[in-house]
Amino acid sequence: MDFDFQPELSGAHLTLRPLRADDFEPLFAAASDRLLWALHPDPERYEREVFERNFFRPALPESGGTGALVVIDKATNTLVGSSRYYEWEPAHPSVAIGYTFLARSHWGGAFNRELKGLMLHHAFRYASRVWFHVGIDNLRSRRAMEKIGGQLSHVEPRDQSGRQVDNAYYFIDRDAPGIFA
């Protein structure tokens, strides 16, 4: 079965839909906060040119990306972040979720849990394991992974905008106990 990289998903507080080229301005507005990227391996992503080159353009299907999803706050109908599926491995079957960010206004609380829950529920229709790659020094994201039940597997370098960055590899299995199973 082919993986659906760009579903439309909806929860109590968030809607996820495929990224479109005309989403640049509202998505950049959510991403233009310097503090959002402080622990990220690409800490200049708050800059317009860096965000467009290293995040936005590669995510578009017309640029060869699998496509990303935008995260919309249902209460305000505002784009507040993005995430995407990538590295679908039908032989295993597994997929990765990453390139995720939420505006700081949506940190904490239920937003990240709902976002990951929606994406995991969709992924587990196809895969038995979901991978997450988190920059080794991004302690905030690593704690968030552990809060939703991510299990640390190993550390390995990955390409990050043309350079190798050590990443912590977390996974969640479909049959894992908890709210995402």
C-alpha positions in Angstrom: 0.0 0.0 0.0 1.4 3.4 -0.9 1.7 5.9 2.0 -0.5 9.0 1.8 2.0 11.8 2.6 -0.5 14.6 2.5 -3.7 13.7 4.3 -6.1 16.1 5.8 -6.4 15.5 9.5 -8.5 17.2 12.2 -8.6 17.1 15.9 -10.2 19.1 18.7 -7.9 22.1 18.4 -5.9 21.6 15.2 -6.4 20.9 11.5 -3.6 19.6 9.3 -3.7 20.0 5.5 -1.2 19.8 2.7 1.2 22.7 2.4 0.7 24.9 -0.6 3.0 27.4 -2.3 0.7 30.3 -1.2 1.2 29.3 2.5 4.7 30.9 2.6 3.8 34.2 4.2 1.5 32.9 7.0 3.9 30.0 7.7 6.9 32.3 7.8 5.0 34.5 10.2 4.8 31.6 12.6 8.4 30.6 12.0 10.0 34.1 12.2 10.6 33.9 16.0 14.3 33.6 16.7 13.6 31.8 20.0 11.7 29.1 18.2 14.9 27.8 16.6 17.4 28.5 19.4 18.1 24.8 20.1 17.6 23.6 16.5 20.6 22.5 14.4 19.6 25.2 11.8 19.2 28.1 14.2 18.9 30.8 11.5 15.6 29.4 10.2 13.8 32.5 11.6 15.4 34.4 8.8 13.2 34.7 5.6 15.8 33.5 3.1 17.0 30.6 5.3 13.5 29.5 6.1 12.5 29.5 2.4 15.7 27.8 1.2 16.2 25.2 4.0 12.6 24.5 5.0 9.8 25.7 2.8 10.8 25.1 -0.8 12.2 21.6 -0.2 8.9 20.6 1.4 6.8 21.4 -1.7 6.0 18.5 -3.9 6.8 20.6 -7.0 10.4 20.8 -5.6 10.7 17.1 -5.1 9.6 16.9 -1.5 7.1 14.4 -0.2 5.1 17.4 0.8 4.5 18.9 4.2 1.4 19.6 6.3 0.5 23.0 7.7 -0.9 23.1 11.2 -3.9 25.4 11.7 -5.3 26.5 15.0 -9.1 25.8 14.6 -10.0 28.6 17.1 -8.3 31.4 15.1 -7.9 29.7 11.7 -4.3 30.7 11.8 -1.3 28.7 10.5 0.8 27.9 13.6 3.3 25.4 12.4 4.2 22.5 10.1 5.2 18.9 10.1 5.8 16.2 7.5 6.1 12.6 6.8 9.2 11.3 5.0 11.4 8.2 4.5 8.6 5.7 3.9 10.0 2.2 4.0 7.3 -0.2 2.9 9.5 -3.3 3.4 9.7 -2.7 7.2 7.1 -0.9 7.2 8.1 2.4 8.8 7.9 6.1 8.2 9.4 9.2 9.8 7.7 12.3 11.1 9.7 15.4 11.4 10.6 18.9 10.4 8.0 19.8 13.0 7.6 23.2 14.5 4.9 25.1 16.3 4.7 28.8 17.1 5.7 29.5 20.7 2.1 30.5 21.4 1.3 26.8 20.9 4.1 25.3 23.0 3.1 23.3 26.0 -0.4 22.3 26.7 -2.1 19.8 24.3 -1.0 21.2 20.9 2.1 19.1 20.3 0.4 16.0 21.7 -2.6 16.5 19.4 -0.4 17.2 16.4 1.7 14.1 16.9 -1.4 12.0 17.8 -3.1 12.9 14.5 0.0 12.2 12.5 0.7 8.9 14.3 -2.9 7.7 14.0 -2.6 8.3 10.2 0.9 6.7 10.0 -0.2 3.6 11.8 -2.7 2.9 9.0 0.4 2.0 6.9 3.4 1.5 9.2 4.2 -0.5 12.3 7.0 1.9 13.4 7.3 5.7 13.2 10.7 7.3 13.5 11.6 10.8 14.7 15.0 12.4 14.1 15.9 15.1 16.7 19.0 17.2 16.8 21.1 15.8 19.7 21.3 19.3 21.4 17.7 20.1 20.9 16.7 19.2 24.5 13.3 20.8 24.3 12.3 18.6 21.4 13.9 15.6 22.9 11.8 16.1 26.1 8.7 16.6 24.0 9.4 13.2 22.3 9.8 11.5 25.6 6.5 13.0 26.9 4.6 11.4 24.0 6.2 8.0 24.5 9.1 8.2 22.1 11.8 5.6 22.8 15.4 6.5 22.1 17.0 4.0 19.8 20.4 5.5 18.9 22.4 8.6 17.9 23.6 9.0 14.3 24.6 11.8 12.0 22.1 13.1 9.4 22.4 15.7 6.7 21.1 19.1 7.9 21.1 21.7 5.2 24.3 20.4 3.7 26.2 19.5 6.9 26.2 16.4 9.2 24.5 16.9 12.5 24.2 14.2 15.2 20.5 13.2 15.7 18.8 11.2 18.4 16.6 8.6 16.7 13.4 8.0 18.6 10.6 5.6 17.6 7.0 4.7 18.5 5.6 1.4 17.6 2.0 0.8 16.6 1.5 -1.8 19.4 3.1 0.4 22.1 0.9 1.1 25.1 -0.4 4.6 25.4 -2.7 7.0 23.6 -0.9 6.7 20.2 -1.3 3.0 19.9 
